[in-house]
């Protein structure tokens, strides 16, 4: 299996690390396991590290992933930070995935490194929490 996934309670996020070749089947399995972990824990941030991955996923397969996530019961407020491959091989597939995910209502951003991705997740989590506290009851 070219990927691992786990919930990190100390960071309150789901971490998916992808190495090697990534296929359409891997993408579906990753979405399913991510949604399972998000629904099992009170977390909404997801950090996907593809820095050492090579995607072979098809555009039609990527196009279907946000709908698949919705079918599986993805939290409406999930935030996904994706670290793109260092090689930039088929970078357009990552850009396409981010676009179709945002069009489906999911907050997905691309980053060059895990530190930047983690910082965005922490910052957006703080903003959401503060906004929730300020919202009228």
C-alpha positions in Angstrom: 0.0 0.0 0.0 1.6 3.3 -1.1 -0.2 5.4 1.6 -0.8 5.5 5.3 -3.6 7.4 7.2 -4.1 8.1 10.8 -5.9 10.5 13.2 -3.4 12.5 15.2 -5.1 13.5 18.5 -2.3 15.9 19.5 -2.8 17.9 16.4 -6.5 17.1 16.0 -6.3 16.2 12.4 -6.2 13.4 9.9 -2.9 12.8 8.3 -2.6 11.0 5.0 0.9 10.3 3.6 1.1 9.1 0.0 4.2 7.6 -1.4 4.8 5.9 -4.7 2.2 5.7 -7.4 -1.3 6.8 -6.7 -4.2 5.3 -8.7 -8.0 6.0 -9.0 -8.6 3.0 -6.7 -6.2 4.5 -4.1 -8.0 7.8 -4.3 -11.3 6.2 -3.5 -9.9 4.2 -0.7 -8.2 7.2 0.8 -11.4 9.3 0.7 -13.4 6.5 2.4 -10.8 6.0 5.2 -10.5 9.8 5.6 -14.2 10.2 6.0 -14.4 7.3 8.4 -11.7 8.9 10.6 -13.3 12.4 10.5 -16.6 10.9 11.5 -15.0 8.9 14.3 -13.2 11.9 15.8 -14.3 15.5 16.3 -11.9 16.8 13.7 -12.3 18.7 10.4 -8.7 19.3 9.2 -7.0 16.9 6.9 -3.4 17.1 5.9 -2.5 15.1 2.7 1.2 14.8 2.1 1.9 13.8 -1.5 5.4 15.2 -1.6 6.9 11.8 -2.5 3.9 10.6 -4.6 3.4 10.1 -8.3 -0.2 10.3 -9.4 -1.6 8.1 -12.1 -5.1 9.1 -11.2 -7.4 10.0 -14.1 -9.2 13.3 -14.4 -12.6 11.6 -14.5 -11.7 9.6 -11.3 -10.6 12.8 -9.6 -13.8 14.6 -10.7 -15.9 12.0 -8.9 -14.1 12.1 -5.6 -15.9 15.1 -4.0 -19.3 13.5 -4.8 -18.0 10.2 -3.3 -17.0 12.1 -0.2 -20.4 13.6 0.1 -22.1 10.2 -0.3 -19.9 8.8 2.5 -21.0 11.6 4.8 -18.0 14.0 4.8 -18.4 16.8 7.3 -19.6 19.9 5.6 -16.8 22.0 7.2 -13.8 19.8 6.4 -10.6 21.6 5.4 -8.0 19.8 3.3 -4.4 20.9 2.9 -2.6 19.0 0.1 1.2 19.0 -0.2 2.0 18.6 -3.8 4.8 16.4 -5.2 8.3 17.7 -5.1 8.8 16.6 -8.7 5.7 18.5 -9.9 4.9 15.4 -12.1 1.3 15.8 -13.4 0.7 18.8 -11.2 -2.4 19.7 -13.1 -4.1 16.7 -11.6 -3.7 18.2 -8.1 -4.9 21.6 -9.4 -7.9 19.9 -11.0 -8.7 18.0 -7.8 -8.6 21.2 -5.7 -10.8 23.0 -8.2 -13.6 20.3 -8.4 -13.4 19.9 -4.6 -13.9 23.7 -4.1 -16.8 23.7 -6.6 -18.4 20.9 -4.6 -18.2 23.1 -1.5 -15.1 21.6 0.2 -12.2 23.8 1.3 -9.1 22.4 -0.4 -5.8 24.2 -0.8 -2.5 23.2 -2.3 0.9 23.7 -0.6 4.6 23.2 -1.4 5.5 21.8 2.0 4.0 20.3 5.1 4.9 23.2 7.3 2.9 25.7 5.2 0.0 23.3 5.0 -0.1 22.7 8.7 0.1 26.4 9.4 -2.9 27.1 7.2 -4.9 24.3 8.9 -4.0 25.7 12.4 -4.8 29.3 11.3 -8.1 28.5 9.6 -9.1 26.4 12.6 -8.6 29.3 15.0 -10.5 31.7 12.7 -13.4 29.2 12.5 -13.5 28.7 16.2 -13.4 32.5 16.9 -16.1 33.2 14.3 -18.3 30.5 15.8 -18.0 32.1 19.2 -19.0 35.5 17.8 -22.0 34.2 15.9 -25.4 35.2 17.4 -27.3 32.3 19.0 
